[in-house]
Every structure is written in C-alpha cells, then in structure tokens.
Amino acid sequence: MKKSIIVSVFFFLMASSRLFPQAGFTEISSMPGAFSRMGFGARGIGMGNAMSSIVEGNLVSYYNPALSSFQQDNSFTASYSFLTLDRTLNFLNFTKRFELKSKGRDSSKVRTPGLSIGIINAGVSKIDGRDNQGIKTGDLSTSENQFFLSFSNRFSEKVAIGLAIKFYYFRLYDKINTSGVGFDLGALYSLSRTINLSFVLSDLNSKYKWDTAPIRQESGKVSENKFPVGKKVGLSYRIPDYKIIASAEFEGYGKGANFLRFGAEYNIYEQLFLRAGLDRLNLSNKDYPSRPSVGFSYFKVLKDFVAGVDYAFVAEPYSPSGQHILGVSINF
C-alpha cells in the first residue's frame, strides 16, 4: 500500500508540472550568479534542492559547507543537463571525510573533518553575432563557472560547521571576462538521530567587476555587480522504518525573493531510490513559477566500489520543455 502511495505522488508531481503559473518575475532572477542558484546534480535537483540538512547518501557542500564531514565513503559525482535554447549546465564533485584521533589526554576522541571540491559550468552557445551593418559575423558563446572548495568539521555528535571558498569566472565576450571570490558559511545541528537543522549564508563577498575598455577603448567603463546574499534554514526528517527522508527549506534574499523548498527520497527497493521535490515556492510573489521535480538513482555494488546512475526531471518555466539531468556516481 505504502509503495503505491509513493508512486502515485511521483506521477502527480510529473503531471502537475504544466499547472503551475508561468508568469511573474523577481529581481533575484536577473542578479549575477543566477546559474549557481539552479541547484547541483541529479540528486539535489530531483529533491527540489532542499538538501542543506540531509546527511545521508552522496553529499555535496554546494548545499551546505558543513555536510562533507558526514560523507560515509569517498564520493565522486558528475552530471550533465539536457537543456533547450542552446544552454549548458554541468556539475562535477568529489567529497571525502577524514577520521582523526585527537592527541593528548583524550586520545580516544575522534574528529571527522570533511573536504568537498566541485565545479559548476554553464553557458549559452550559437548566439547570432552581427556587425553594425547587420551582417552575420559568426556564432558567439558564453561560459560561466564556479569552482568551490569547502572544509567542515564535526565538533560533536550534534554540531558541524563548514566554510566554502568559491571562485567565479565568467567569459562573456572576446576580451571581456571577469572573476570573483566569495564564501559560504554553514552549520548543521542534529536534534536527534532522525531530525537535523541547517543554517547557511551563501555568496558572502561574491561579485563581478567588469571593464569594457579592451573593446571600447576610451569610452569603456568599469562596473561592479554584487551577488545577492542568501540566508537559508533547513529541516530534514528521516523515517527509518519506511526508508524515507523528507526535507524542507526556507531561503531568503530580501523583498520579493523568499522561497520554500520541499523534497523527499524513498528507498523503494534495495539500491533503487525514488525522489520528488518542489523548488522556488515564492512567498512574496504568487505569480512566480515553482519548479516541481522527480528523479531516481540506482546503485550497483561491485568488487571494490559502488557505481550509480542518477536522473532527474524538473519543469522549467519559460522554456519549450523541461530540464533533464543525467548523472553518474562512484563511491569507494
């Protein structure tokens, strides 16, 4: 009975993707770094990006720098997105946890620091380039990237804190590019064995600084675009008897950009996991389009490692069709 209910929910979310309003716009959508706020990988996007308080499975510090200290095995994941309108969005991540025994009087105490390294690559190709006379000069493309490195540590069974350093590089046009460095701070508090709370500040100090002098000479200008600072609170609840993880998040960027997210993962059979989520439920603008998603993962235990395939589908507003994310993972 419970399996039929879960599967029904998945089909309902898939069918409802066309029912959510497709109008509305908030300032957050046009601010710098929009590509970095779309989520990370098939698992996270399939759960509506409500991942900052989840400590099971393959973990990515993109959602919370404190998570890497909970990783059980070395984890490598890569994802590729199938998008319309000549866009690309790709992900790469490696997460590792270390166990270190403390020296001194309490040598039996074990600390569990974690490390996570990742890349997000996004861009648009086949942009029609033309000169002042309207004559086609060729195709243009853009490339926007985030490289992140995070460290975390569990200071007790209940508390973990992490810091992420993020380097941005944006190649917009010939001789026009920019870069910047930002930081994320994250914490996780375990209320019990099944309930976790998370707190995250994202994109502190992140900004782009542009200089158009290389192509406009004396008329070139220098401008600066700051990223919005995100403030996130998450809650997750694990139901061991039913092999279900449910999560919810609130993320705020200020007026007109306060979101709720929801996600769930169900270990329906051995190494098969089903997921569903709802991202960007806007509390300030009812016309802002939400993003329902579904997905799954299947893992195969091999001799020295575990290999997995991940998939997610998310309804994408203002696009001819939805977004498909296909990923692979290796745990060793």
C-alpha positions in Angstrom: 0.0 0.0 0.0 2.7 2.5 1.0 4.6 1.9 -2.3 1.5 2.6 -4.3 1.0 5.9 -2.5 4.6 7.0 -3.1 4.5 6.1 -6.8 1.1 8.0 -7.1 2.7 11.1 -5.6 5.5 10.9 -8.2 3.1 10.7 -11.1 1.0 13.6 -9.7 4.1 15.8 -9.5 5.0 14.9 -13.1 1.5 15.7 -14.3 1.2 18.9 -12.3 4.4 20.5 -13.9 2.2 22.2 -16.5 -0.3 23.5 -14.0 2.0 25.9 -12.1 1.8 29.6 -13.2 4.2 30.5 -15.9 4.3 34.3 -15.3 5.9 36.5 -12.8 9.4 37.7 -12.3 11.5 38.8 -9.3 14.7 40.8 -9.1 16.6 37.8 -8.0 16.3 36.2 -11.4 18.3 38.9 -13.1 21.0 39.3 -10.5 24.6 38.0 -11.0 25.3 34.3 -10.5 21.8 33.0 -11.4 23.4 29.8 -12.9 24.8 29.0 -9.5 21.4 29.1 -7.8 19.8 26.4 -10.0 21.0 23.5 -7.9 23.6 20.8 -8.1 23.4 17.4 -9.8 20.6 15.0 -10.4 20.0 14.0 -6.7 19.7 17.6 -5.4 17.6 18.9 -8.2 15.4 15.9 -8.1 14.6 16.7 -4.4 13.8 20.3 -5.1 17.2 21.4 -3.9 16.1 21.0 -0.3 19.4 19.4 0.7 21.1 21.6 3.2 20.1 19.4 6.2 20.4 15.9 4.7 23.4 13.8 5.8 22.7 10.5 4.1 23.9 9.4 0.7 26.3 11.3 -1.6 26.8 14.7 -0.2 27.8 18.0 -1.9 28.9 21.0 0.1 27.2 23.2 -2.5 24.1 23.0 -0.4 25.8 23.4 3.0 29.6 23.5 3.6 29.1 21.6 6.9 27.8 18.4 5.1 31.1 16.9 3.9 32.1 15.7 7.4 29.1 13.3 7.2 30.2 11.6 4.0 30.5 7.8 4.6 32.8 6.9 1.7 34.8 8.8 -0.9 32.2 10.1 -3.4 32.7 11.2 -7.0 29.7 12.5 -8.9 29.2 14.1 -12.3 26.1 15.3 -14.0 25.1 16.6 -17.4 21.9 18.6 -18.1 19.9 18.4 -21.3 18.5 21.9 -21.8 16.7 23.8 -24.6 17.7 27.1 -26.1 21.4 26.1 -26.7 22.2 26.2 -23.0 24.6 24.0 -20.9 24.7 23.2 -17.2 27.2 20.6 -15.9 28.3 19.5 -12.5 31.4 17.7 -11.0 32.1 17.0 -7.4 34.3 15.0 -5.0 33.6 14.6 -1.3 35.8 12.9 1.3 35.6 12.5 5.1 38.6 12.0 7.3 38.7 10.4 10.7 41.4 11.8 13.0 42.1 10.8 16.6 42.8 13.7 19.0 46.2 13.8 20.7 46.7 14.4 24.4 44.6 13.4 27.3 41.5 12.4 25.4 43.2 10.4 22.6 40.1 8.2 22.1 38.1 11.1 20.8 37.7 11.0 17.0 37.2 14.2 14.9 35.6 13.9 11.5 36.6 16.7 9.2 35.4 16.7 5.6 36.6 18.1 2.2 34.5 18.8 -0.9 35.7 20.0 -4.3 33.3 20.9 -7.1 32.7 22.7 -10.4 29.6 24.1 -12.0 29.8 25.0 -15.6 27.1 26.9 -17.5 26.9 28.7 -20.8 25.0 29.6 -24.0 26.2 28.7 -27.5 25.1 29.5 -31.1 24.4 33.2 -30.3 24.0 35.1 -33.6 26.8 37.6 -33.9 26.4 40.6 -36.3 28.2 43.8 -37.0 26.8 47.4 -37.1 25.5 46.7 -40.7 23.6 43.7 -39.6 25.9 41.3 -41.4 26.5 38.0 -39.7 30.0 37.6 -38.3 29.7 34.2 -36.7 28.3 32.4 -33.7 29.2 33.6 -30.2 29.1 31.8 -26.9 29.4 32.4 -23.1 30.9 30.4 -20.3 30.2 31.0 -16.6 31.9 28.8 -14.0 32.0 28.3 -10.3 34.9 26.4 -8.6 34.4 25.6 -4.9 36.5 24.1 -2.2 35.0 23.5 1.3 36.1 22.3 4.6 34.0 21.1 7.5 34.3 19.5 10.9 32.1 17.8 13.4 32.8 19.3 16.8 30.5 16.8 18.5 27.8 14.3 17.6 25.4 17.1 17.2 27.2 20.1 15.7 29.1 20.5 12.4 30.4 23.8 10.9 31.8 24.4 7.4 33.3 27.0 5.2 33.4 27.1 1.4 35.6 29.2 -0.8 34.1 29.9 -4.3 35.9 31.2 -7.3 33.8 32.5 -10.2 35.0 33.0 -13.8 32.7 34.4 -16.5 33.8 34.7 -20.1 31.2 36.9 -21.8 32.7 38.1 -25.0 36.1 38.5 -26.7 38.5 40.2 -24.3 35.6 40.7 -21.9 35.7 38.5 -18.8 35.6 38.8 -15.1 36.2 36.7 -12.0 35.4 37.0 -8.3 35.8 35.2 -4.9 33.0 34.5 -2.5 32.4 32.5 0.7 29.6 30.3 2.1 29.2 29.6 5.9 27.2 26.6 7.0 26.2 24.8 10.2 24.3 21.6 11.0 22.7 20.7 14.3 21.3 17.2 15.0 18.2 17.5 17.2 18.0 13.7 17.3 19.1 10.6 15.2 16.3 11.4 12.7 15.9 15.2 12.7 18.5 17.8 11.5 18.6 21.5 11.3 20.8 23.5 9.0 21.8 27.2 8.7 23.6 28.6 5.7 24.9 32.0 4.5 25.8 32.0 0.8 27.8 34.2 -1.6 29.4 36.5 1.0 31.6 39.0 -0.9 30.7 37.4 -4.3 30.8 39.9 -7.1 31.7 40.5 -10.8 33.8 43.5 -11.8 33.6 44.4 -15.5 35.9 46.5 -17.6 34.8 47.2 -21.2 38.0 49.2 -22.1 39.6 46.4 -24.1 36.9 46.7 -26.8 35.5 50.3 -26.3 38.9 52.0 -25.6 38.3 55.5 -24.1 34.6 55.0 -23.8 34.9 51.8 -21.8 33.6 51.7 -18.3 34.3 49.8 -15.1 31.2 48.4 -13.3 30.6 46.1 -10.4 27.8 43.6 -9.9 27.3 42.1 -6.4 25.7 38.7 -5.9 22.7 38.5 -3.6 23.5 37.0 -0.2 21.3 34.1 0.6 20.1 33.1 4.1 18.9 29.5 4.4 17.3 27.4 7.2 16.6 23.7 6.5 15.0 20.8 8.3 15.1 17.1 7.5 13.4 14.1 9.0 14.4 10.5 8.4 11.8 7.7 8.8 14.0 4.6 9.2 11.1 2.1 9.2 9.8 3.3 5.9 13.2 4.2 4.4 12.1 7.8 3.7 13.9 11.1 4.0 11.8 14.3 3.9 13.2 17.8 3.9 12.0 21.4 3.8 13.9 24.7 3.5 13.4 28.4 3.6 15.8 30.6 1.7 15.6 34.4 1.7 17.3 37.1 -0.4 15.2 40.0 0.6 12.0 41.6 -0.6 10.4 39.7 -3.5 12.7 36.7 -3.2 11.8 34.4 -0.3 11.4 30.8 -1.2 10.3 27.5 0.3 11.6 24.1 -0.9 10.4 20.6 -0.3 12.0 17.2 -1.1 11.6 13.5 -0.4 13.6 10.4 -1.1 12.3 6.9 -0.8 14.5 3.8 -0.9 11.8 1.7 -2.6 13.9 -1.4 -3.2 17.5 -2.4 -2.3 19.7 0.1 -4.2 16.8 1.9 -6.0 15.8 5.4 -4.8 12.9 7.5 -5.9 12.7 11.3 -5.4 10.4 14.2 -5.7 10.6 17.9 -4.9 9.2 21.4 -5.3 11.6 24.3 -5.6 11.1 28.0 -5.5 7.7 28.2 -3.9 7.7 32.0 -3.7 6.3 33.5 -0.5 6.4 37.1 -1.8 5.1 36.7 -5.3 2.3 34.3 -6.0 2.8 34.6 -9.7 6.4 33.4 -9.5 6.7 29.9 -11.2 7.6 27.0 -9.0 9.7 24.1 -10.2 8.4 20.6 -9.4 10.8 17.7 -10.0 11.1 14.0 -9.9 14.1 11.6 -10.1 15.7 8.3 -9.2 19.0 6.6 -8.6 20.1 3.0 -9.0 23.4 1.7 -7.5 25.3 -1.5 -8.2 27.7 -2.9 -5.7 30.9 -4.1 -7.4 34.1 -5.6 -6.1 35.9 -2.5 -4.8 33.4 0.3 -5.3 29.7 1.2 -5.7 28.6 2.7 -9.1 25.4 4.5 -9.6 23.2 6.2 -12.2 21.2 9.3 -11.3 18.4 11.0 -13.2 16.1 14.0 -12.5 13.4 15.9 -14.4 12.4 19.4 -13.5 9.7 21.5 -15.0 11.4 24.7 -16.3 9.4 27.9 -16.7 9.7 29.9 -19.9 11.3 27.0 -21.7 9.8 24.9 -24.5 10.4 21.7 -22.4 11.6 20.6 -19.1 15.2 20.0 -17.9 16.7 16.5 -17.8 19.7 15.8 -15.6 21.7 12.6 -16.0 24.5 11.8 -13.6 26.9 9.0 -12.6 28.4 8.4 -9.2 31.2 6.2 -7.8 31.7 5.5 -4.1 35.0 4.0 -3.0 
